[in-house]
Amino acid sequence: MDKKKLEHLFDLTGRVAIVTGGTRGIGRAIAEGFVAAGAKVVVASRKAEACEETERHLQSMGEAMGVPTHLGELDALTALVSRTVDRFGRLDIVVNNAANALTQPLGQFTPDAWDKSYAVNLRGPVFLVQEALPYLTESPSAAIVNVISAGAFLFSANTAMYSGAKAGLMAFTRAMGADFAARGIRVNALAPGTVDTDMVRNNPVEQQQSMARASFMRRAADPDEMVGPALFLASDASSFMTGQCLIVDGGLTPH
């Protein structure tokens, strides 16, 4: 290892990345980090206005595009990949970050809530990868980062619907890592703990405080603290790593 090689470990220059849920919270921070690392970034989010604002923001740093996309709609995933490749000519990285926090108590699930949760939290990410697969296969540096949750490894009785979907995405991460290795595609998961995002702030203040104190570090993470781990998983810095999960939770999960 020499200095020049070390300096390029986290370099994404020339690579094209899709970041879903990229207009706020963890996704936006990751999108900013990837642009700063040299990538051309496409952010996807349900709201067109948020995509437009984030596109302008990221273009002040580098090359970027916003594409309004509902992860629960399969046709939208096809359009997202097509627009990315039409604009930038390739696709190297997919960050499955978009999620919804919908959950219901065990024993009180409704089919409608189940469908809404799993369409975005599990089906969407899996089918987005499926749409991206031909282009990732052509990439010399393909990487998939599935953002799950520390809740996938905890008892999570109060968030079983959400945590179950995230655990499912972890299972797909392992399966994809095994299946796609021969294509040169690495697939890993990032499991954040409590992060100061809109999803967390939507809880009552007392619950937010409880969530923040649950880890050994006894605080919530800033979204920017997820950038380093995501960049590690997407870059050459983790070139011999696939089918794994990087848990970044302040010491919450004994795993």
Buried (B, 14 or more C-beta within 10 A) or exposed (E): EEEEEEEEBBBBEEBBBBBBBBBBBBBBBBBBBBBBBBBBBBBBBBBEEBBEBBBEBBBEEBBBBBBBBBBBBBEBBBBBBEBBBEBBEBBBBBBBBBBBBBBBEEEEBEEEBBEBBBBBBBBBBBBBBBBBBEBBEEBEBBBBBBBBBBBBBBEBEBBBBBBBBBBBBBEBBBEBBEEBEEEBBBBBBBBBBBBBBEBBEEEEEEEBEEBBEBBEBEEBBEBBBBBEBBBBBBBBBBEEBBBBBBBBBBEBBEE
